[in-house]
Structures are given as C-alpha cells and as structure tokens.
Amino acid sequence: MALIATIIVVSLMAGGLLGYSVDNSATSGRISDLQNQLSTLQEEILNLQSTQHAINQNNTYILGENVSLSQLYEQVKDSVVVVQGVTVLYYFGRPYGYSEVQGSGFVSNLTGQFVIITNYHVVQDAINITVTFTDGDAYAANVTGSDPYADLAVLSANAPQYEYKPLRIISSSTLKVGDPVIAIGDPLGLTGSMTSGIVSALGRTVSVSWSSYAIANCIQTTTPINPGNSGGPLLNYQGEVVGITSYTAITSQGVAAQGLGLAIPSSTILREIEALITNGSYNIHPWLGISGTDMTFEIAQSMNTNVTYGVLITQITSGGPAGKAGLQVDDIIIAINATYIATRIRGMDDLSTFLEEYTLPLQTVYVTIVRNNQTMILPVKLGTRPTST
C-alpha cells in the first residue's frame, strides 16, 4: 500500500513537472509573441505621430466631447485672419476721401484650393484688400467670388502655403437649438478674440441694406458678435465651421440687441463655394415672386378667418412665378412641398428658408393656400431671382 502511494506521489510529481515544463514553454512563446506585437505597435504609433505632424501643418485638430476651450482656441486660431481694406467716399459722384473697413475671415480648402471665406459686406466696394494671419504677416488679397444675396465672399491671397491652415466645414443642418458654439474674430480691431454661447434659434431671415432680398436661414446665437467679427467662423465644440458670424440684431430704435447675434449657415457655404471659386458668382437662387407678412391673431380677426399662422401675400410681382400660377393678394400660404411631404409655413422665416435650402429655379413646388376660408393647392414653377433693386 505504501509502495502504491509512493508511486502515485512520484507519478503526480512527474506529471506536475512535465506540466510545468509544457506551460513554461508555452508561456515563453506567448511572451515572445507579445513582445513582437508590442514592438510592431510602437512602430505604428511612431508612424501615426509622424503622419499626424505632417497633416497638422495644413490642418486643424478635431476635439472629442471633453472640450477644453483654451485647447480648442489654440487648435483653430491660426485659421482665422483679419481682413482689411478701404472704400472710396463720394459726394455728388465725386470722390472726397477714404474709409477703412475691417472684418474677419477664415481659411478653407473645400475644393482643393486654398481660399479665405468672409462676408460680402466686409469687402463690398473695397480696394487695397489685405489679409493678416496670426503670425502678423499680411498679404495682398483679391475678391475672386461673391454673392450679395447670401452675404458671402471668397478671397485669394498672395501668401505662402504654410500660412494656410484650413478649417473643416460641416453642414449646419446638424445644428439644434441649445448646441454650444464659439466665435473667433477681430471685434473692434481686437485681433484673435474668442467668445462663446449657444444656438438660440434657427431659420431666421435677415434684412440687409445692400439688397431688397432678405438673407434666409440664418443661425441665431447668444455668442457676442461685434463690428469686426463679421466674416469669422462660428464653430462647434469639435472645431468645425457651422456658420459665419455676420450681424448683431438691431432694435427699431437702432440699438444693438444684447446676446442676439446672427450667422450665415455653413450649408450656404457648402452649396455655393464651388460656383464662387469657379465662376465668381452664384446665380441659382429660387424665386417665388411675392411680398408678404406673417399672419397674426389680429390680422386673422380683421380678415374674418381662423388661420393665425402662415404668410399673408401683400404683393404679387407681375409676370412672376406666383402670378403665373394664380396666387393672389390676400392669399395665406400655410404649407409648401417639393416632394410628397408638405412643410408647414408659420411665417416668412419658414418660407424663405424652405425655398433657399430645398428648391432650385425651374422646380415645381406645391403651395397650399387659404383663400376666402377655402384651402387650395397650386403648383408653382419657381423662377430665378432677378437682380436686386
């Protein structure tokens, strides 16, 4: 019995030693494999770092959700420029002096060509235009394309390639009210200033002095915007352009409103940039050919109707698309659609935004109106917007 026990113990010990030997050999093999994998991974990381360094020479970073505003500023500030120029002042048709103009701009490379994007009103009628980068170097610039109806302008500058650090531009259609945004520009000549806020509304329509057509689909933001900010980027917290800071809202008394800035949406840039660079202009704005006002409860009462929303047509352009389609003064536009789904029209903001964002000249849309308390749907073939007066 003792002999059997001894044999069993010896057998177990032998088995244990054999097992240890096998396990140790396998472990050594795995350690060797892991060391090889680690070496390969380290090499790949070094390659990625080298590639990223090269990319960063002409690009900005994209941040994750944990945002440091100071880090974000550092990563995008070199893409923002100061735009300056002069305009000639005239008196009864004769020049009598000059006025300096200043705004902001930012670098883009959407089409494979470095350009500077700014507002049309920053460079309107300006001469001797220059752009100054964050390193202080300034270069002569020219307007290569502009669209006053969208308040967009594209500049080319005689700057070396290393100065150009383009920002990424995404569609503003991704924005929601409450999204945080920042603006970087040169308010009141204070170069490189950053302000922050949120998107406070979407789809605003802005009347401007240089055109009889309002600018549609603007972004309303609490981000402070002052003279000199115009043309600079409105950015999300990933450092992506979602708009161009353009206006401060003005009260009827001419006082600047607090915390109510307006920006051209980046979707407009994406739609127009190629034409602005290639053709120097963008002439594909759809046109309905009406003037109107927002419906209100008081207007509805005076018209003896229960429709308190929509656009009340106050004028029809003779020979325009609306007139040809049979729309009339005092019709109330309550919906419009270019597909099978109608979009409710609450007022001029909605109508202007829909036409600019979702339609093209010569496209047929279906306009739902209320006339004498009867609902009708009329097909309208849109025209191309004529020259502003």
C-alpha positions as CSV (number, residue, x, y, z in Angstrom):
1,M,0.0,0.0,0.0
2,A,2.8,2.4,0.9
3,L,4.5,1.5,-2.4
4,I,1.4,2.3,-4.4
5,A,1.1,5.6,-2.5
6,T,4.8,6.4,-3.3
7,I,4.3,5.5,-6.9
8,I,1.2,7.7,-7.1
9,V,3.1,10.6,-5.4
10,V,6.0,10.2,-7.8
11,S,3.7,10.0,-10.8
12,L,1.9,13.1,-9.7
13,M,5.2,15.0,-9.1
14,A,6.4,13.8,-12.5
15,G,3.2,14.9,-14.1
16,G,3.4,18.2,-12.3
17,L,6.9,18.8,-13.5
18,L,6.0,17.8,-17.0
19,G,3.0,20.1,-16.9
20,Y,5.1,22.9,-15.6
21,S,7.7,22.4,-18.3
22,V,5.0,22.4,-21.0
23,D,3.3,25.5,-19.5
24,N,6.6,27.4,-19.1
25,S,7.5,26.7,-22.8
26,A,4.1,27.9,-24.0
27,T,4.3,31.0,-21.7
28,S,7.7,31.8,-23.1
29,G,6.3,31.6,-26.6
30,R,3.4,33.9,-25.8
31,I,5.7,36.4,-24.1
32,S,7.9,36.4,-27.2
33,D,4.7,36.9,-29.4
34,L,3.5,39.8,-27.2
35,Q,7.0,41.4,-27.3
36,N,6.9,41.3,-31.1
37,Q,3.3,42.7,-31.2
38,L,4.3,45.5,-28.8
39,S,7.3,46.3,-31.0
40,T,5.1,46.4,-34.1
41,L,2.5,48.6,-32.2
42,Q,5.2,51.1,-31.1
43,E,6.4,51.4,-34.7
44,E,2.8,52.0,-35.9
45,I,2.3,54.7,-33.2
46,L,5.5,56.4,-34.3
47,N,4.4,56.3,-37.9
48,L,1.0,57.8,-37.0
49,Q,2.6,60.5,-35.0
50,S,4.8,61.4,-37.9
51,T,1.8,61.4,-40.3
52,Q,-0.2,63.5,-37.9
53,H,2.6,66.0,-37.6
54,A,2.7,66.4,-41.3
55,I,-1.1,66.7,-41.6
56,N,-1.2,69.3,-38.8
57,Q,1.0,71.6,-40.9
58,N,-2.1,72.4,-43.0
59,N,-5.0,71.3,-40.9
60,T,-6.6,71.8,-37.5
61,Y,-7.4,69.2,-34.9
62,I,-10.8,67.8,-34.1
63,L,-11.7,67.5,-30.5
64,G,-13.7,64.9,-28.7
65,E,-16.6,65.6,-26.3
66,N,-14.4,66.5,-23.4
67,V,-13.6,70.0,-24.6
68,S,-11.1,72.5,-23.3
69,L,-12.0,75.8,-24.8
70,S,-8.4,77.0,-24.4
71,Q,-7.2,74.0,-26.3
72,L,-9.8,74.4,-28.9
73,Y,-8.7,78.0,-29.4
74,E,-5.1,77.0,-29.8
75,Q,-6.1,74.5,-32.4
76,V,-8.2,76.8,-34.6
77,K,-6.8,80.3,-34.1
78,D,-4.2,80.1,-36.9
79,S,-7.0,79.5,-39.4
80,V,-8.6,82.9,-38.7
81,V,-7.4,86.1,-40.4
82,V,-8.0,89.8,-40.3
83,V,-9.5,91.3,-43.5
84,Q,-8.8,95.0,-44.1
85,G,-9.4,97.4,-47.0
86,V,-10.5,100.9,-47.9
87,T,-13.6,102.2,-49.6
88,V,-13.8,105.4,-51.6
89,L,-16.3,108.0,-50.3
90,Y,-18.2,110.0,-52.9
91,Y,-20.1,113.3,-52.7
92,F,-22.4,114.0,-55.6
93,G,-20.4,111.5,-57.7
94,R,-17.0,112.8,-56.8
95,P,-14.5,111.1,-54.5
96,Y,-13.6,113.1,-51.4
97,G,-12.0,110.6,-49.1
98,Y,-11.5,107.1,-47.9
99,S,-12.9,104.9,-45.2
100,E,-11.2,101.9,-43.6
101,V,-13.0,98.6,-43.4
102,Q,-12.1,95.7,-41.3
103,G,-13.6,92.3,-40.6
104,S,-12.6,88.7,-40.2
105,G,-12.2,85.6,-42.4
106,F,-11.0,82.0,-42.3
107,V,-9.1,79.6,-44.4
108,S,-10.9,76.9,-46.4
109,N,-9.7,74.1,-48.8
110,L,-13.1,72.6,-49.7
111,T,-12.3,72.4,-53.4
112,G,-8.6,71.6,-53.2
113,Q,-7.7,75.3,-53.5
114,F,-6.8,77.5,-50.5
115,V,-9.1,80.4,-50.2
116,I,-10.3,82.8,-47.5
117,I,-14.0,83.0,-46.8
118,T,-15.6,86.1,-45.4
119,N,-18.8,88.2,-45.6
120,Y,-19.7,90.1,-48.8
121,H,-20.4,93.2,-46.7
122,V,-16.9,93.2,-45.3
123,V,-15.3,93.7,-48.7
124,Q,-18.2,95.3,-50.6
125,D,-16.7,98.0,-52.9
126,A,-13.4,97.8,-51.0
127,I,-10.0,98.3,-52.6
128,N,-6.4,97.6,-51.4
129,I,-7.7,94.5,-49.5
130,T,-5.2,92.7,-47.3
131,V,-5.4,89.6,-45.0
132,T,-3.3,89.3,-41.9
133,F,-2.5,85.9,-40.3
134,T,-2.0,85.2,-36.6
135,D,1.8,85.4,-37.1
136,G,1.3,89.1,-38.1
137,D,2.3,88.6,-41.7
138,A,-0.1,90.4,-44.1
139,Y,-0.6,89.8,-47.8
140,A,-2.5,91.5,-50.6
141,A,-5.8,89.8,-51.5
142,N,-8.4,89.9,-54.2
143,V,-12.1,89.1,-54.2
144,T,-12.4,86.0,-56.5
145,G,-16.1,85.4,-56.0
146,S,-19.1,86.9,-54.1
147,D,-22.8,86.5,-53.6
148,P,-24.5,89.6,-52.0
149,Y,-27.8,87.6,-51.7
150,A,-26.1,85.2,-49.3
151,D,-23.5,87.7,-47.9
152,L,-20.6,85.5,-49.0
153,A,-17.3,86.4,-50.5
154,V,-14.2,84.3,-51.3
155,L,-10.7,85.9,-51.3
156,S,-7.4,84.7,-52.8
157,A,-4.2,86.0,-51.2
158,N,-0.5,86.0,-52.2
159,A,0.5,84.1,-49.1
160,P,2.9,81.1,-48.9
161,Q,1.3,77.7,-48.4
162,Y,2.5,77.3,-44.9
163,E,0.2,80.2,-43.8
164,Y,-2.9,78.3,-44.8
165,K,-4.4,76.1,-42.1
166,P,-7.9,75.3,-43.3
167,L,-10.9,74.6,-41.1
168,R,-13.3,71.8,-41.7
169,I,-16.7,72.9,-42.7
170,I,-19.8,70.7,-42.0
171,S,-23.4,71.2,-42.8
172,S,-25.3,73.5,-40.4
173,S,-28.3,71.2,-40.9
174,T,-26.9,69.1,-38.0
175,L,-27.4,72.1,-35.6
176,K,-30.0,72.1,-32.9
177,V,-31.2,74.9,-30.6
178,G,-29.0,74.7,-27.4
179,D,-25.9,73.5,-29.1
180,P,-22.8,75.2,-27.8
181,V,-20.8,77.3,-30.3
182,I,-17.8,79.7,-30.3
183,A,-16.8,82.6,-32.5
184,I,-13.3,83.7,-33.2
185,G,-12.6,87.0,-34.9
186,D,-11.4,90.6,-34.6
187,P,-14.2,92.6,-32.9
188,L,-13.5,96.3,-32.8
189,G,-10.0,95.5,-34.0
190,L,-9.2,93.3,-31.0
191,T,-7.4,90.5,-33.0
192,G,-7.9,86.9,-32.2
193,S,-10.8,87.3,-29.7
194,M,-12.9,84.3,-28.8
195,T,-16.5,84.4,-27.5
196,S,-18.9,81.5,-26.7
197,G,-22.6,80.9,-26.5
198,I,-25.3,78.6,-27.8
199,V,-27.5,78.3,-30.8
200,S,-30.6,80.1,-29.7
201,A,-32.8,79.7,-32.8
202,L,-32.5,78.5,-36.4
203,G,-34.0,79.6,-39.7
204,R,-34.0,83.4,-39.1
205,T,-34.4,85.8,-42.0
206,V,-32.3,88.9,-42.0
207,S,-33.0,92.1,-44.0
208,V,-29.8,93.9,-45.3
209,S,-29.1,97.3,-46.7
210,W,-27.5,96.3,-49.9
211,S,-30.3,94.1,-51.3
212,S,-34.0,94.1,-51.5
213,Y,-34.0,90.3,-50.8
214,A,-33.6,89.1,-47.2
215,I,-30.9,86.6,-46.3
216,A,-32.6,83.3,-45.4
217,N,-32.0,80.5,-42.9
218,C,-29.6,82.4,-40.6
219,I,-28.4,81.0,-37.3
220,Q,-29.3,83.0,-34.1
221,T,-26.8,82.7,-31.3
222,T,-26.0,84.2,-27.9
223,T,-22.4,84.3,-28.9
224,P,-21.4,88.0,-28.8
225,I,-20.9,89.4,-32.3
226,N,-19.5,92.9,-32.7
227,P,-18.2,95.0,-35.6
228,G,-15.1,93.3,-36.8
229,N,-16.4,89.8,-36.1
230,S,-18.1,89.8,-39.5
231,G,-16.7,87.1,-41.7
232,G,-15.2,85.0,-38.9
233,P,-16.1,81.4,-38.2
234,L,-18.9,80.1,-35.9
235,L,-17.6,76.8,-34.7
236,N,-19.0,73.8,-32.8
237,Y,-17.0,72.2,-30.0
238,Q,-15.3,69.9,-32.4
239,G,-13.6,72.9,-34.1
240,E,-15.8,72.6,-37.2
241,V,-17.3,75.6,-39.0
242,V,-21.1,75.7,-38.8
243,G,-21.6,79.3,-39.8
244,I,-20.1,82.7,-40.5
245,T,-20.6,85.3,-37.8
246,S,-22.3,88.2,-39.6
247,Y,-24.6,90.5,-37.7
248,T,-25.8,91.9,-34.4
249,A,-29.6,92.3,-34.2
250,I,-30.6,96.0,-34.1
251,T,-33.8,97.2,-32.4
252,S,-36.2,99.5,-34.1
253,Q,-34.6,102.4,-32.2
254,G,-31.2,101.5,-33.8
255,V,-29.8,100.0,-30.6
256,A,-27.7,96.8,-30.8
257,A,-29.5,93.9,-29.0
258,Q,-27.7,92.0,-26.3
259,G,-27.0,88.3,-26.8
260,L,-28.6,88.2,-30.2
261,G,-26.1,87.6,-33.0
262,L,-26.8,86.1,-36.4
263,A,-24.6,84.0,-38.6
264,I,-24.8,82.8,-42.2
265,P,-25.3,79.0,-42.1
266,S,-22.4,76.7,-43.3
267,S,-24.9,74.9,-45.6
268,T,-24.9,78.0,-47.7
269,I,-21.1,77.9,-48.0
270,L,-21.2,74.2,-49.0
271,R,-23.8,74.9,-51.6
272,E,-22.1,77.9,-53.2
273,I,-18.4,77.6,-52.7
274,E,-17.6,75.8,-55.9
275,A,-19.5,78.3,-58.1
276,L,-18.0,81.3,-56.3
277,I,-14.4,80.0,-56.9
278,T,-15.1,78.8,-60.5
279,N,-17.5,81.4,-61.8
280,G,-17.0,84.3,-59.4
281,S,-20.7,84.3,-58.6
282,Y,-23.7,82.2,-57.6
283,N,-27.0,82.8,-59.5
284,I,-29.1,79.8,-58.6
285,H,-31.4,81.4,-56.0
286,P,-35.1,80.3,-56.5
287,W,-37.7,83.0,-56.7
288,L,-41.5,82.9,-55.9
289,G,-42.3,86.5,-56.8
290,I,-44.3,87.6,-53.8
291,S,-44.1,90.0,-50.9
292,G,-45.8,89.1,-47.7
293,T,-46.1,89.4,-43.9
294,D,-46.5,87.0,-41.1
295,M,-50.1,86.2,-40.1
296,T,-51.2,87.1,-36.6
297,F,-54.3,86.7,-34.5
298,E,-55.2,90.4,-35.1
299,I,-54.8,90.1,-38.9
300,A,-56.9,86.9,-38.8
301,Q,-59.7,88.6,-36.9
302,S,-59.7,91.6,-39.4
303,M,-59.9,89.1,-42.3
304,N,-62.6,87.0,-40.6
305,T,-60.5,83.8,-40.8
306,N,-59.4,81.4,-38.1
307,V,-55.9,81.0,-39.8
308,T,-53.4,82.6,-37.4
309,Y,-50.2,81.4,-39.0
310,G,-48.6,81.4,-42.4
311,V,-47.6,84.2,-44.9
312,L,-50.2,86.7,-46.0
313,I,-49.4,87.7,-49.6
314,T,-49.4,91.5,-49.8
315,Q,-47.9,91.9,-53.3
316,I,-47.6,89.7,-56.4
317,T,-44.8,90.5,-58.9
318,S,-46.3,91.0,-62.3
319,G,-45.2,88.1,-64.6
320,G,-43.5,86.3,-61.7
321,P,-43.9,82.6,-60.9
322,A,-46.6,83.2,-58.2
323,G,-48.7,85.4,-60.5
324,K,-48.4,82.9,-63.4
325,A,-49.6,80.1,-61.1
326,G,-52.7,82.0,-60.0
327,L,-51.7,83.2,-56.5
328,Q,-53.4,86.4,-55.4
329,V,-53.0,89.2,-52.9
330,D,-54.6,88.2,-49.5
331,D,-54.0,84.5,-50.1
332,I,-52.4,82.9,-47.0
333,I,-49.6,80.5,-47.6
334,I,-49.8,77.8,-44.9
335,A,-47.7,74.9,-46.5
336,I,-45.3,74.2,-49.3
337,N,-43.8,71.0,-50.6
338,A,-41.3,69.9,-53.3
339,T,-41.8,66.2,-52.5
340,Y,-44.7,64.2,-51.1
341,I,-44.4,65.7,-47.6
342,A,-45.7,69.2,-47.1
343,T,-43.8,71.6,-44.8
344,R,-45.9,73.8,-42.5
345,I,-45.2,77.5,-43.1
346,R,-45.6,79.6,-39.9
347,G,-44.2,82.8,-41.4
348,M,-41.7,84.4,-43.7
349,D,-38.8,82.8,-42.0
350,D,-40.1,79.3,-42.8
351,L,-41.0,80.2,-46.4
352,S,-37.6,81.9,-47.1
353,T,-35.7,79.0,-45.5
354,F,-37.6,76.3,-47.4
355,L,-37.1,78.0,-50.8
356,E,-33.4,78.6,-50.2
357,E,-32.5,75.2,-48.7
358,Y,-34.7,72.8,-50.6
359,T,-35.6,74.2,-54.0
360,L,-34.0,75.3,-57.3
361,P,-35.1,77.6,-60.1
362,L,-37.4,75.9,-62.6
363,Q,-38.5,73.4,-60.0
364,T,-42.2,72.9,-59.4
365,V,-43.4,73.2,-55.8
366,Y,-46.9,72.8,-54.5
367,V,-48.2,75.7,-52.4
368,T,-51.1,75.3,-50.0
369,I,-53.1,78.5,-49.5
370,V,-56.2,79.6,-47.8
371,R,-58.4,81.9,-49.9
372,N,-61.7,83.1,-48.6
373,N,-61.5,80.4,-45.9
374,Q,-61.1,77.7,-48.6
375,T,-58.0,75.6,-48.8
376,M,-56.3,75.2,-52.2
377,I,-53.1,73.7,-53.5
378,L,-51.5,75.4,-56.5
379,P,-48.4,74.1,-58.5
380,V,-45.8,76.9,-58.9
381,K,-42.8,76.7,-61.2
382,L,-40.1,78.7,-59.5
383,G,-38.1,81.3,-61.3
384,T,-34.5,82.6,-60.9
385,R,-34.2,85.5,-58.6
386,P,-33.8,88.7,-60.7
387,T,-31.2,91.4,-60.0
388,S,-31.9,93.1,-56.7
389,T,-33.2,96.7,-56.7
